[in-house]
Amino acid sequence: MIDLKSILQKYPESVKNKEQFRNILRDTYPEMSREVNIVVDVLEAGIALQIGKMDYLKEKDLKKYLSILEKVYGVSSVYGLSALYNWADGWGISYDQLEIKKDEISDKNITSSDDVFDINSVIYEDARIEMTYLGLELLGKGNPYGFLIKFIVQNKTTEKINFYDDILVVNNLGFKIDKFATSQAGYRQIIDFYVGLEECKYCGVRSIEDIHDLGFKLHYSTNDKKYYLDELKLKIVFI
């Protein structure tokens, strides 16, 4: 859990600068990128400062703020509520206890859309899956023009889930690579998507070193239902 009370006491002016505040939290909690992003979303939305002016955080206010976080930032109620409690604790404000059911988790990306995800970051989570970005893997001398985008997927369901690449965005230009991967029911496993630079001839890329911007958009399907993810911006880190 993020202890905002100590942060606010040590850096009281940081709430006036979102990026400074984000950097302080990231330095303090390097393994909690998801929680940090959502706490900063609450600040950016103006909710954090509103909470700081309250005498007590009521259930109706919690629900109102959760609705804003979900509609504007795509934050699920489960994680949004935790961030709201973080801020209330940080300001020393008492609050109502609100119960959020697991099936109320949003199917949207749980971090800000302008984030560039670093390796080992949870990039997406809903009631069915959790995806963690592992990085990029070069295929070696046998294939100097190809690499893999690798993820760990936790399949929370009792069904097989198929993942499909929709668009790969390299240097702000998008194209399809038509790859797919499968996650077995109940398993936590690595999946990857192959990218050949010969498929990216319109992106001005002649070698791996020419890639300076990488995005990935995919969807997954289970039980004949499809779920689409927003574009994920990935930090270029070779493992």
Secondary structure, DSSP 4 states (H G I P E B T S, - for coil): ---HHHHHHH-GGGGG-HHHHHHHHHHH-TT-HHHHHHHHHHHHTTHHHHHHT-SEE-HHHHHHHHHHHHHHH---HHHHHHHHHHHHHHHT-EE------GGG--SS-SS-TT-EEPTTEEEEE-SSEEEEEEEEEE--TT-TTEEEEEEEEEE-SSS-EEEEEEEEEETTEEE----EEEE-TT-EEEEEEEEEGGGGGGGT-SSGGG---EEEEEEEEETTEEEEPPPEEE---B-
